[in-house]
Amino acid sequence: MGATFDRRVTSSSARRWPRRIRRGLGALLFGFLLVVVVDGWWSFGGRPDAEHRARLAKSPQWKDGVFVNPQPLHNEWWPALRDAFAMSPHVSPSAPVNVASFDPAQVATPPASGLRVTWFGHSSALVEVDGHRVLIDPIWSERASPLTWLGPKRYFPTLVALDALPAIDVVVISHDHYDHLDARTLAAMKGWAHTTFVVPLAVGAHLLKWGVPQERIVELDWWDQITVKGLTVVCTPARHASGRMLIDDDSKLWAGWALLGPSHRVYYSGDTGLFPAMRDIGQRLGPFDLTMIEVGQYGRAWPDWHAGPEQAVRAHQLVRGAVFLPVHWGAFALAYHGWTEPAERALAAARAANVSIVIPRPGQSVEPSAPPQFERWWPELPWRTGEQDPIVSTKLEALGEAR
């Protein structure tokens, strides 16, 4: 009897341990999620009130409570998981990035040509066009994340303090993903009394949450425009998505931007896959002296979210661009490819298509009309070509490029 009793006790205890482990792991996971929610809540942003939502419902892009793309996004979940196990060993730099030593004095006076751009890495850039200064998708935080201690970390420190920049006329935001709309950066700008913040529909709720006054926020739908101090800013279509929490996906609009001055025109794609309306953008608003089109953070399993380098060159042609500056790379690792691969592939594709391309170092100011001599400032690392890893967007029948 004693031996039998001992075996039962041992067997019962053995059954309890997996339950205790599961409970312990569950408690740890719950605690982690609670910390994330509490710590990141402010960065999650705001939500439109009832009056605001009524305006959103009038948008042609609004359907069944969310914004939608005319061409739906194609996703392949199993290949995406598979590709994670084939990640490049060079996703992030292993040595300091060869950035430029940015001095605010280099943008203190207007450019001789009337058009100058300073790329700060990823999609953040200062565009000076016909006497106006426009700051695009500024992210000055260390991480593209709602948290200060977790999430994609920038490859190099910020190149200039925000308050050291010259007076900014317009800040434009393409969409509310963390690598484009940064709460800490926007909150630091709330006292910029002479700056107009131009954003896609519903994104203004985030800025209000972070202290930017309502009277300095302008929300636009696709093809809407506003003129600020003589510069026309047009909200252009893009093929992407939005969201800062799992429960708010596509409740805010995403967009690209056209900056139209008296003498020069600039196009910024925002995050986008290739889509037919790019031809409309070129016909209605081009030609453009400069295009800034995203080339990085792509994957074959999500071909409609990001165009990839070769399709970015095609987009440049569709919008009728003169000089092409690749963006959305060089600062954060958000995909599986090597960190230099977007530049290598964009350069190869541009040369094959006889497209004028400029790839400045982060912090370097360039005038597209007199681009600097080509400099391969990034290290030579292994990379996959467009033939080895093609990114081909779907639903392109209208362009004669159906997949």
Contacts in CASP RR format, 6 or more apart in sequence:
PFRMAT RR
TARGET T0000
AUTHOR 0000-0000-0000
METHOD contacts of the structure
MODEL  1
MGATFDRRVTSSSARRWPRRIRRGLGALLFGFLLVVVVDGWWSFGGRPDA
EHRARLAKSPQWKDGVFVNPQPLHNEWWPALRDAFAMSPHVSPSAPVNVA
SFDPAQVATPPASGLRVTWFGHSSALVEVDGHRVLIDPIWSERASPLTWL
GPKRYFPTLVALDALPAIDVVVISHDHYDHLDARTLAAMKGWAHTTFVVP
LAVGAHLLKWGVPQERIVELDWWDQITVKGLTVVCTPARHASGRMLIDDD
SKLWAGWALLGPSHRVYYSGDTGLFPAMRDIGQRLGPFDLTMIEVGQYGR
AWPDWHAGPEQAVRAHQLVRGAVFLPVHWGAFALAYHGWTEPAERALAAA
RAANVSIVIPRPGQSVEPSAPPQFERWWPELPWRTGEQDPIVSTKLEALG
EAR
36 146 0 8 1.000
36 147 0 8 1.000
36 150 0 8 1.000
39 146 0 8 1.000
39 147 0 8 1.000
39 148 0 8 1.000
39 149 0 8 1.000
40 146 0 8 1.000
40 147 0 8 1.000
42 183 0 8 1.000
42 209 0 8 1.000
42 210 0 8 1.000
43 145 0 8 1.000
43 146 0 8 1.000
43 147 0 8 1.000
43 178 0 8 1.000
43 183 0 8 1.000
43 184 0 8 1.000
43 244 0 8 1.000
44 146 0 8 1.000
44 244 0 8 1.000
44 245 0 8 1.000
45 183 0 8 1.000
45 205 0 8 1.000
45 206 0 8 1.000
45 209 0 8 1.000
45 210 0 8 1.000
45 244 0 8 1.000
46 205 0 8 1.000
46 206 0 8 1.000
46 208 0 8 1.000
46 209 0 8 1.000
47 205 0 8 1.000
47 248 0 8 1.000
47 251 0 8 1.000
48 56 0 8 1.000
48 202 0 8 1.000
48 205 0 8 1.000
49 205 0 8 1.000
52 202 0 8 1.000
52 205 0 8 1.000
55 201 0 8 1.000
56 62 0 8 1.000
56 201 0 8 1.000
56 202 0 8 1.000
57 65 0 8 1.000
59 67 0 8 1.000
59 201 0 8 1.000
59 221 0 8 1.000
59 253 0 8 1.000
60 221 0 8 1.000
60 222 0 8 1.000
61 67 0 8 1.000
61 68 0 8 1.000
61 201 0 8 1.000
61 221 0 8 1.000
61 222 0 8 1.000
61 253 0 8 1.000
62 68 0 8 1.000
65 251 0 8 1.000
66 249 0 8 1.000
66 250 0 8 1.000
66 251 0 8 1.000
67 201 0 8 1.000
67 202 0 8 1.000
67 242 0 8 1.000
67 250 0 8 1.000
67 251 0 8 1.000
67 252 0 8 1.000
67 253 0 8 1.000
67 254 0 8 1.000
68 250 0 8 1.000
69 239 0 8 1.000
69 240 0 8 1.000
69 241 0 8 1.000
69 275 0 8 1.000
69 304 0 8 1.000
70 237 0 8 1.000
70 275 0 8 1.000
70 276 0 8 1.000
70 277 0 8 1.000
71 239 0 8 1.000
71 275 0 8 1.000
71 276 0 8 1.000
71 304 0 8 1.000
71 394 0 8 1.000
71 395 0 8 1.000
71 396 0 8 1.000
72 304 0 8 1.000
72 395 0 8 1.000
73 239 0 8 1.000
73 240 0 8 1.000
73 241 0 8 1.000
73 302 0 8 1.000
73 304 0 8 1.000
73 305 0 8 1.000
74 302 0 8 1.000
74 303 0 8 1.000
74 304 0 8 1.000
74 393 0 8 1.000
74 394 0 8 1.000
74 395 0 8 1.000
75 301 0 8 1.000
75 302 0 8 1.000
76 300 0 8 1.000
76 301 0 8 1.000
76 302 0 8 1.000
77 301 0 8 1.000
79 300 0 8 1.000
79 301 0 8 1.000
80 299 0 8 1.000
80 301 0 8 1.000
80 302 0 8 1.000
83 299 0 8 1.000
83 300 0 8 1.000
83 301 0 8 1.000
83 336 0 8 1.000
84 336 0 8 1.000
86 336 0 8 1.000
87 336 0 8 1.000
88 336 0 8 1.000
88 337 0 8 1.000
88 338 0 8 1.000
88 341 0 8 1.000
88 382 0 8 1.000
88 383 0 8 1.000
90 338 0 8 1.000
90 339 0 8 1.000
90 340 0 8 1.000
90 381 0 8 1.000
90 382 0 8 1.000
90 383 0 8 1.000
91 333 0 8 1.000
91 335 0 8 1.000
91 336 0 8 1.000
91 337 0 8 1.000
91 338 0 8 1.000
91 339 0 8 1.000
92 155 0 8 1.000
92 333 0 8 1.000
92 339 0 8 1.000
93 155 0 8 1.000
93 339 0 8 1.000
93 379 0 8 1.000
95 379 0 8 1.000
96 156 0 8 1.000
97 155 0 8 1.000
97 156 0 8 1.000
97 330 0 8 1.000
97 362 0 8 1.000
97 378 0 8 1.000
98 361 0 8 1.000
98 377 0 8 1.000
98 378 0 8 1.000
99 156 0 8 1.000
99 159 0 8 1.000
99 361 0 8 1.000
99 362 0 8 1.000
99 363 0 8 1.000
100 159 0 8 1.000
100 360 0 8 1.000
100 361 0 8 1.000
100 362 0 8 1.000
100 363 0 8 1.000
100 364 0 8 1.000
102 118 0 8 1.000
102 120 0 8 1.000
102 159 0 8 1.000
102 160 0 8 1.000
102 363 0 8 1.000
102 364 0 8 1.000
104 160 0 8 1.000
104 164 0 8 1.000
104 165 0 8 1.000
104 166 0 8 1.000
106 118 0 8 1.000
106 365 0 8 1.000
107 116 0 8 1.000
107 118 0 8 1.000
107 126 0 8 1.000
107 128 0 8 1.000
107 133 0 8 1.000
107 165 0 8 1.000
107 166 0 8 1.000
107 365 0 8 1.000
108 166 0 8 1.000
110 128 0 8 1.000
110 131 0 8 1.000
111 128 0 8 1.000
111 367 0 8 1.000
112 367 0 8 1.000
113 367 0 8 1.000
113 368 0 8 1.000
113 369 0 8 1.000
113 370 0 8 1.000
114 128 0 8 1.000
114 129 0 8 1.000
114 130 0 8 1.000
114 131 0 8 1.000
114 263 0 8 1.000
114 264 0 8 1.000
114 367 0 8 1.000
115 127 0 8 1.000
115 128 0 8 1.000
115 129 0 8 1.000
115 130 0 8 1.000
115 264 0 8 1.000
115 266 0 8 1.000
115 289 0 8 1.000
115 290 0 8 1.000
115 367 0 8 1.000
115 368 0 8 1.000
115 369 0 8 1.000
116 127 0 8 1.000
116 128 0 8 1.000
116 365 0 8 1.000
116 366 0 8 1.000
116 367 0 8 1.000
117 125 0 8 1.000
117 126 0 8 1.000
117 127 0 8 1.000
117 128 0 8 1.000
117 266 0 8 1.000
117 290 0 8 1.000
117 292 0 8 1.000
117 325 0 8 1.000
117 360 0 8 1.000
117 365 0 8 1.000
117 366 0 8 1.000
117 368 0 8 1.000
118 125 0 8 1.000
118 126 0 8 1.000
118 360 0 8 1.000
118 363 0 8 1.000
118 364 0 8 1.000
118 365 0 8 1.000
118 366 0 8 1.000
119 125 0 8 1.000
119 325 0 8 1.000
119 327 0 8 1.000
119 360 0 8 1.000
119 362 0 8 1.000
119 363 0 8 1.000
119 364 0 8 1.000
120 126 0 8 1.000
120 138 0 8 1.000
120 158 0 8 1.000
120 159 0 8 1.000
120 160 0 8 1.000
120 331 0 8 1.000
120 362 0 8 1.000
120 363 0 8 1.000
121 327 0 8 1.000
121 329 0 8 1.000
121 330 0 8 1.000
121 331 0 8 1.000
121 362 0 8 1.000
121 363 0 8 1.000
122 137 0 8 1.000
122 139 0 8 1.000
122 144 0 8 1.000
122 154 0 8 1.000
122 179 0 8 1.000
122 327 0 8 1.000
122 328 0 8 1.000
122 329 0 8 1.000
122 330 0 8 1.000
122 331 0 8 1.000
122 332 0 8 1.000
123 136 0 8 1.000
123 137 0 8 1.000
123 174 0 8 1.000
123 179 0 8 1.000
123 180 0 8 1.000
123 268 0 8 1.000
123 270 0 8 1.000
123 271 0 8 1.000
123 292 0 8 1.000
123 294 0 8 1.000
123 327 0 8 1.000
123 328 0 8 1.000
124 135 0 8 1.000
124 136 0 8 1.000
124 137 0 8 1.000
124 138 0 8 1.000
124 139 0 8 1.000
124 140 0 8 1.000
124 331 0 8 1.000
125 135 0 8 1.000
125 136 0 8 1.000
125 137 0 8 1.000
125 268 0 8 1.000
125 292 0 8 1.000
125 327 0 8 1.000
126 133 0 8 1.000
126 134 0 8 1.000
126 135 0 8 1.000
126 136 0 8 1.000
126 165 0 8 1.000
126 168 0 8 1.000
127 133 0 8 1.000
127 134 0 8 1.000
127 135 0 8 1.000
127 136 0 8 1.000
127 259 0 8 1.000
127 266 0 8 1.000
127 268 0 8 1.000
127 290 0 8 1.000
127 292 0 8 1.000
128 134 0 8 1.000
129 231 0 8 1.000
129 259 0 8 1.000
129 261 0 8 1.000
129 264 0 8 1.000
129 266 0 8 1.000
130 231 0 8 1.000
130 261 0 8 1.000
130 262 0 8 1.000
130 263 0 8 1.000
130 264 0 8 1.000
132 169 0 8 1.000
132 170 0 8 1.000
132 228 0 8 1.000
132 229 0 8 1.000
132 230 0 8 1.000
132 231 0 8 1.000
132 259 0 8 1.000
132 261 0 8 1.000
133 166 0 8 1.000
133 167 0 8 1.000
133 168 0 8 1.000
133 169 0 8 1.000
133 170 0 8 1.000
134 168 0 8 1.000
134 169 0 8 1.000
134 170 0 8 1.000
134 171 0 8 1.000
134 172 0 8 1.000
134 231 0 8 1.000
134 233 0 8 1.000
134 259 0 8 1.000
135 165 0 8 1.000
135 168 0 8 1.000
135 170 0 8 1.000
135 171 0 8 1.000
135 172 0 8 1.000
136 171 0 8 1.000
136 172 0 8 1.000
136 174 0 8 1.000
136 257 0 8 1.000
136 268 0 8 1.000
136 292 0 8 1.000
137 172 0 8 1.000
137 173 0 8 1.000
137 174 0 8 1.000
137 180 0 8 1.000
137 181 0 8 1.000
137 270 0 8 1.000
138 162 0 8 1.000
138 171 0 8 1.000
138 182 0 8 1.000
138 185 0 8 1.000
138 186 0 8 1.000
138 189 0 8 1.000
139 179 0 8 1.000
139 180 0 8 1.000
139 181 0 8 1.000
139 182 0 8 1.000
139 185 0 8 1.000
140 158 0 8 1.000
140 162 0 8 1.000
140 182 0 8 1.000
140 184 0 8 1.000
140 185 0 8 1.000
140 188 0 8 1.000
141 148 0 8 1.000
141 154 0 8 1.000
141 182 0 8 1.000
141 184 0 8 1.000
141 185 0 8 1.000
142 148 0 8 1.000
142 153 0 8 1.000
142 154 0 8 1.000
142 157 0 8 1.000
143 150 0 8 1.000
143 151 0 8 1.000
143 152 0 8 1.000
143 153 0 8 1.000
143 154 0 8 1.000
144 151 0 8 1.000
144 152 0 8 1.000
144 154 0 8 1.000
144 178 0 8 1.000
144 179 0 8 1.000
144 182 0 8 1.000
144 332 0 8 1.000
144 334 0 8 1.000
145 151 0 8 1.000
145 152 0 8 1.000
145 178 0 8 1.000
146 178 0 8 1.000
146 183 0 8 1.000
146 244 0 8 1.000
152 179 0 8 1.000
152 332 0 8 1.000
152 333 0 8 1.000
152 334 0 8 1.000
153 332 0 8 1.000
154 331 0 8 1.000
154 332 0 8 1.000
155 330 0 8 1.000
155 331 0 8 1.000
155 332 0 8 1.000
155 339 0 8 1.000
156 331 0 8 1.000
156 362 0 8 1.000
159 362 0 8 1.000
159 363 0 8 1.000
160 363 0 8 1.000
162 185 0 8 1.000
162 188 0 8 1.000
162 189 0 8 1.000
163 188 0 8 1.000
167 194 0 8 1.000
167 195 0 8 1.000
168 192 0 8 1.000
168 195 0 8 1.000
169 194 0 8 1.000
169 195 0 8 1.000
169 196 0 8 1.000
169 228 0 8 1.000
169 229 0 8 1.000
169 231 0 8 1.000
170 195 0 8 1.000
170 196 0 8 1.000
170 197 0 8 1.000
170 198 0 8 1.000
170 228 0 8 1.000
170 231 0 8 1.000
170 233 0 8 1.000
171 189 0 8 1.000
171 192 0 8 1.000
171 195 0 8 1.000
171 196 0 8 1.000
171 197 0 8 1.000
171 198 0 8 1.000
172 198 0 8 1.000
172 199 0 8 1.000
172 233 0 8 1.000
172 257 0 8 1.000
172 259 0 8 1.000
172 268 0 8 1.000
173 180 0 8 1.000
173 181 0 8 1.000
173 197 0 8 1.000
173 198 0 8 1.000
173 199 0 8 1.000
173 200 0 8 1.000
173 203 0 8 1.000
174 180 0 8 1.000
174 200 0 8 1.000
174 238 0 8 1.000
174 254 0 8 1.000
174 255 0 8 1.000
174 256 0 8 1.000
174 257 0 8 1.000
174 268 0 8 1.000
174 270 0 8 1.000
174 271 0 8 1.000
175 181 0 8 1.000
175 200 0 8 1.000
175 203 0 8 1.000
175 238 0 8 1.000
175 240 0 8 1.000
175 241 0 8 1.000
175 242 0 8 1.000
175 252 0 8 1.000
175 253 0 8 1.000
175 254 0 8 1.000
175 255 0 8 1.000
175 270 0 8 1.000
175 271 0 8 1.000
176 203 0 8 1.000
176 206 0 8 1.000
176 242 0 8 1.000
176 243 0 8 1.000
176 244 0 8 1.000
176 252 0 8 1.000
176 254 0 8 1.000
177 242 0 8 1.000
177 243 0 8 1.000
177 244 0 8 1.000
177 271 0 8 1.000
178 244 0 8 1.000
179 332 0 8 1.000
179 334 0 8 1.000
180 270 0 8 1.000
180 271 0 8 1.000
181 203 0 8 1.000
181 206 0 8 1.000
181 244 0 8 1.000
183 206 0 8 1.000
183 210 0 8 1.000
186 197 0 8 1.000
186 206 0 8 1.000
186 207 0 8 1.000
186 210 0 8 1.000
186 212 0 8 1.000
187 210 0 8 1.000
187 211 0 8 1.000
189 195 0 8 1.000
189 197 0 8 1.000
189 212 0 8 1.000
190 210 0 8 1.000
190 211 0 8 1.000
190 212 0 8 1.000
190 213 0 8 1.000
192 216 0 8 1.000
193 216 0 8 1.000
195 216 0 8 1.000
196 216 0 8 1.000
196 218 0 8 1.000
196 226 0 8 1.000
196 228 0 8 1.000
197 204 0 8 1.000
197 207 0 8 1.000
197 212 0 8 1.000
197 216 0 8 1.000
197 217 0 8 1.000
197 218 0 8 1.000
198 218 0 8 1.000
198 220 0 8 1.000
198 226 0 8 1.000
198 228 0 8 1.000
198 233 0 8 1.000
198 235 0 8 1.000
198 257 0 8 1.000
199 207 0 8 1.000
199 217 0 8 1.000
199 218 0 8 1.000
199 219 0 8 1.000
199 220 0 8 1.000
200 219 0 8 1.000
200 220 0 8 1.000
200 221 0 8 1.000
200 235 0 8 1.000
200 252 0 8 1.000
200 253 0 8 1.000
200 254 0 8 1.000
200 255 0 8 1.000
201 219 0 8 1.000
201 220 0 8 1.000
201 221 0 8 1.000
201 252 0 8 1.000
201 253 0 8 1.000
202 219 0 8 1.000
202 251 0 8 1.000
202 252 0 8 1.000
202 253 0 8 1.000
203 219 0 8 1.000
203 242 0 8 1.000
203 252 0 8 1.000
203 253 0 8 1.000
204 212 0 8 1.000
204 217 0 8 1.000
204 219 0 8 1.000
205 252 0 8 1.000
206 244 0 8 1.000
206 252 0 8 1.000
207 217 0 8 1.000
208 214 0 8 1.000
208 217 0 8 1.000
218 226 0 8 1.000
220 226 0 8 1.000
220 233 0 8 1.000
220 235 0 8 1.000
220 255 0 8 1.000
221 235 0 8 1.000
221 253 0 8 1.000
222 235 0 8 1.000
222 236 0 8 1.000
222 237 0 8 1.000
222 253 0 8 1.000
222 255 0 8 1.000
223 234 0 8 1.000
223 235 0 8 1.000
223 236 0 8 1.000
223 237 0 8 1.000
223 284 0 8 1.000
224 234 0 8 1.000
224 235 0 8 1.000
225 232 0 8 1.000
225 233 0 8 1.000
225 234 0 8 1.000
225 235 0 8 1.000
226 232 0 8 1.000
226 233 0 8 1.000
227 233 0 8 1.000
230 261 0 8 1.000
230 262 0 8 1.000
231 259 0 8 1.000
231 260 0 8 1.000
231 261 0 8 1.000
232 259 0 8 1.000
232 260 0 8 1.000
232 261 0 8 1.000
233 257 0 8 1.000
233 258 0 8 1.000
233 259 0 8 1.000
233 260 0 8 1.000
234 257 0 8 1.000
234 258 0 8 1.000
234 260 0 8 1.000
234 285 0 8 1.000
235 255 0 8 1.000
235 256 0 8 1.000
235 257 0 8 1.000
236 255 0 8 1.000
236 256 0 8 1.000
236 257 0 8 1.000
236 258 0 8 1.000
236 267 0 8 1.000
236 281 0 8 1.000
236 285 0 8 1.000
237 255 0 8 1.000
237 256 0 8 1.000
237 275 0 8 1.000
237 277 0 8 1.000
237 280 0 8 1.000
237 281 0 8 1.000
238 254 0 8 1.000
238 255 0 8 1.000
238 256 0 8 1.000
238 269 0 8 1.000
238 270 0 8 1.000
238 271 0 8 1.000
238 272 0 8 1.000
238 273 0 8 1.000
238 275 0 8 1.000
239 272 0 8 1.000
239 273 0 8 1.000
239 274 0 8 1.000
239 275 0 8 1.000
239 304 0 8 1.000
239 393 0 8 1.000
240 254 0 8 1.000
240 270 0 8 1.000
240 271 0 8 1.000
240 272 0 8 1.000
240 273 0 8 1.000
240 305 0 8 1.000
241 249 0 8 1.000
241 250 0 8 1.000
241 254 0 8 1.000
241 305 0 8 1.000
242 248 0 8 1.000
242 249 0 8 1.000
242 250 0 8 1.000
242 251 0 8 1.000
242 252 0 8 1.000
242 253 0 8 1.000
242 254 0 8 1.000
243 249 0 8 1.000
243 250 0 8 1.000
243 251 0 8 1.000
243 252 0 8 1.000
254 270 0 8 1.000
254 271 0 8 1.000
254 272 0 8 1.000
255 270 0 8 1.000
256 267 0 8 1.000
256 268 0 8 1.000
256 269 0 8 1.000
256 270 0 8 1.000
256 272 0 8 1.000
257 267 0 8 1.000
257 268 0 8 1.000
257 270 0 8 1.000
258 265 0 8 1.000
258 266 0 8 1.000
258 267 0 8 1.000
258 268 0 8 1.000
258 281 0 8 1.000
258 285 0 8 1.000
258 286 0 8 1.000
258 288 0 8 1.000
259 265 0 8 1.000
259 266 0 8 1.000
259 267 0 8 1.000
259 268 0 8 1.000
260 285 0 8 1.000
264 289 0 8 1.000
264 290 0 8 1.000
265 285 0 8 1.000
265 286 0 8 1.000
265 287 0 8 1.000
265 288 0 8 1.000
265 289 0 8 1.000
265 290 0 8 1.000
266 288 0 8 1.000
266 289 0 8 1.000
266 290 0 8 1.000
266 291 0 8 1.000
266 292 0 8 1.000
267 281 0 8 1.000
267 282 0 8 1.000
267 285 0 8 1.000
267 286 0 8 1.000
267 288 0 8 1.000
267 290 0 8 1.000
267 291 0 8 1.000
267 292 0 8 1.000
267 293 0 8 1.000
267 319 0 8 1.000
267 321 0 8 1.000
268 291 0 8 1.000
268 292 0 8 1.000
268 293 0 8 1.000
268 327 0 8 1.000
269 291 0 8 1.000
269 292 0 8 1.000
269 293 0 8 1.000
269 294 0 8 1.000
269 307 0 8 1.000
269 312 0 8 1.000
269 315 0 8 1.000
269 327 0 8 1.000
270 294 0 8 1.000
270 328 0 8 1.000
271 294 0 8 1.000
271 305 0 8 1.000
271 306 0 8 1.000
271 328 0 8 1.000
272 294 0 8 1.000
272 306 0 8 1.000
272 307 0 8 1.000
272 315 0 8 1.000
273 303 0 8 1.000
273 304 0 8 1.000
273 305 0 8 1.000
273 306 0 8 1.000
273 307 0 8 1.000
273 308 0 8 1.000
273 311 0 8 1.000
273 393 0 8 1.000
274 307 0 8 1.000
274 311 0 8 1.000
274 314 0 8 1.000
274 315 0 8 1.000
274 393 0 8 1.000
274 396 0 8 1.000
274 399 0 8 1.000
274 401 0 8 1.000
275 304 0 8 1.000
275 393 0 8 1.000
275 395 0 8 1.000
275 396 0 8 1.000
276 396 0 8 1.000
276 397 0 8 1.000
276 398 0 8 1.000
276 399 0 8 1.000
278 315 0 8 1.000
278 318 0 8 1.000
278 319 0 8 1.000
279 318 0 8 1.000
279 319 0 8 1.000
279 398 0 8 1.000
279 399 0 8 1.000
281 318 0 8 1.000
281 319 0 8 1.000
282 288 0 8 1.000
282 318 0 8 1.000
282 319 0 8 1.000
282 320 0 8 1.000
283 320 0 8 1.000
285 319 0 8 1.000
286 319 0 8 1.000
286 320 0 8 1.000
286 321 0 8 1.000
287 320 0 8 1.000
287 321 0 8 1.000
287 322 0 8 1.000
288 319 0 8 1.000
288 320 0 8 1.000
288 321 0 8 1.000
288 322 0 8 1.000
289 321 0 8 1.000
289 322 0 8 1.000
289 323 0 8 1.000
289 368 0 8 1.000
289 369 0 8 1.000
290 321 0 8 1.000
290 322 0 8 1.000
290 323 0 8 1.000
290 325 0 8 1.000
290 368 0 8 1.000
291 315 0 8 1.000
291 316 0 8 1.000
291 319 0 8 1.000
291 321 0 8 1.000
291 322 0 8 1.000
291 323 0 8 1.000
291 324 0 8 1.000
291 325 0 8 1.000
292 325 0 8 1.000
292 327 0 8 1.000
293 307 0 8 1.000
293 312 0 8 1.000
293 315 0 8 1.000
293 316 0 8 1.000
293 324 0 8 1.000
293 325 0 8 1.000
293 326 0 8 1.000
293 327 0 8 1.000
294 306 0 8 1.000
294 307 0 8 1.000
294 308 0 8 1.000
294 312 0 8 1.000
294 326 0 8 1.000
294 327 0 8 1.000
294 328 0 8 1.000
294 329 0 8 1.000
295 307 0 8 1.000
295 308 0 8 1.000
295 309 0 8 1.000
295 312 0 8 1.000
295 326 0 8 1.000
295 327 0 8 1.000
295 328 0 8 1.000
295 329 0 8 1.000
295 342 0 8 1.000
295 343 0 8 1.000
295 345 0 8 1.000
295 346 0 8 1.000
296 306 0 8 1.000
296 308 0 8 1.000
296 309 0 8 1.000
296 326 0 8 1.000
296 328 0 8 1.000
296 329 0 8 1.000
296 335 0 8 1.000
296 337 0 8 1.000
296 342 0 8 1.000
297 306 0 8 1.000
297 328 0 8 1.000
297 329 0 8 1.000
297 332 0 8 1.000
297 334 0 8 1.000
297 335 0 8 1.000
297 342 0 8 1.000
298 305 0 8 1.000
298 306 0 8 1.000
298 307 0 8 1.000
298 308 0 8 1.000
298 309 0 8 1.000
298 335 0 8 1.000
298 337 0 8 1.000
298 342 0 8 1.000
298 391 0 8 1.000
299 306 0 8 1.000
299 308 0 8 1.000
299 335 0 8 1.000
299 336 0 8 1.000
299 337 0 8 1.000
299 389 0 8 1.000
299 391 0 8 1.000
300 389 0 8 1.000
300 390 0 8 1.000
300 391 0 8 1.000
303 391 0 8 1.000
303 392 0 8 1.000
303 393 0 8 1.000
303 394 0 8 1.000
304 393 0 8 1.000
304 394 0 8 1.000
304 395 0 8 1.000
306 328 0 8 1.000
306 335 0 8 1.000
306 391 0 8 1.000
307 314 0 8 1.000
307 315 0 8 1.000
307 391 0 8 1.000
307 393 0 8 1.000
308 342 0 8 1.000
308 345 0 8 1.000
308 391 0 8 1.000
309 326 0 8 1.000
309 341 0 8 1.000
309 342 0 8 1.000
309 345 0 8 1.000
309 346 0 8 1.000
309 348 0 8 1.000
309 349 0 8 1.000
309 386 0 8 1.000
309 391 0 8 1.000
310 345 0 8 1.000
310 349 0 8 1.000
310 386 0 8 1.000
310 390 0 8 1.000
310 391 0 8 1.000
311 391 0 8 1.000
311 392 0 8 1.000
311 393 0 8 1.000
312 324 0 8 1.000
312 326 0 8 1.000
312 346 0 8 1.000
312 349 0 8 1.000
313 324 0 8 1.000
313 346 0 8 1.000
313 349 0 8 1.000
313 350 0 8 1.000
313 353 0 8 1.000
313 355 0 8 1.000
314 353 0 8 1.000
316 324 0 8 1.000
316 355 0 8 1.000
317 353 0 8 1.000
317 355 0 8 1.000
318 399 0 8 1.000
322 356 0 8 1.000
322 368 0 8 1.000
323 356 0 8 1.000
323 357 0 8 1.000
323 358 0 8 1.000
323 368 0 8 1.000
323 371 0 8 1.000
324 346 0 8 1.000
324 350 0 8 1.000
324 355 0 8 1.000
324 356 0 8 1.000
324 357 0 8 1.000
324 358 0 8 1.000
325 357 0 8 1.000
325 358 0 8 1.000
325 359 0 8 1.000
325 360 0 8 1.000
325 368 0 8 1.000
326 342 0 8 1.000
326 343 0 8 1.000
326 346 0 8 1.000
326 357 0 8 1.000
326 359 0 8 1.000
328 342 0 8 1.000
329 339 0 8 1.000
329 342 0 8 1.000
329 343 0 8 1.000
330 339 0 8 1.000
330 342 0 8 1.000
330 343 0 8 1.000
330 362 0 8 1.000
331 362 0 8 1.000
333 339 0 8 1.000
337 383 0 8 1.000
337 384 0 8 1.000
337 389 0 8 1.000
338 381 0 8 1.000
338 383 0 8 1.000
339 381 0 8 1.000
340 378 0 8 1.000
340 379 0 8 1.000
340 380 0 8 1.000
340 381 0 8 1.000
340 383 0 8 1.000
341 381 0 8 1.000
341 383 0 8 1.000
341 384 0 8 1.000
343 359 0 8 1.000
343 378 0 8 1.000
344 383 0 8 1.000
345 383 0 8 1.000
345 385 0 8 1.000
345 386 0 8 1.000
346 357 0 8 1.000
346 359 0 8 1.000
347 357 0 8 1.000
347 359 0 8 1.000
348 385 0 8 1.000
349 355 0 8 1.000
349 386 0 8 1.000
350 356 0 8 1.000
350 357 0 8 1.000
351 357 0 8 1.000
356 371 0 8 1.000
358 366 0 8 1.000
358 368 0 8 1.000
358 371 0 8 1.000
358 372 0 8 1.000
359 374 0 8 1.000
359 377 0 8 1.000
360 366 0 8 1.000
360 372 0 8 1.000
361 375 0 8 1.000
361 377 0 8 1.000
364 372 0 8 1.000
366 372 0 8 1.000
392 403 0 8 1.000
393 403 0 8 1.000
394 403 0 8 1.000
395 402 0 8 1.000
395 403 0 8 1.000
396 402 0 8 1.000
396 403 0 8 1.000
END
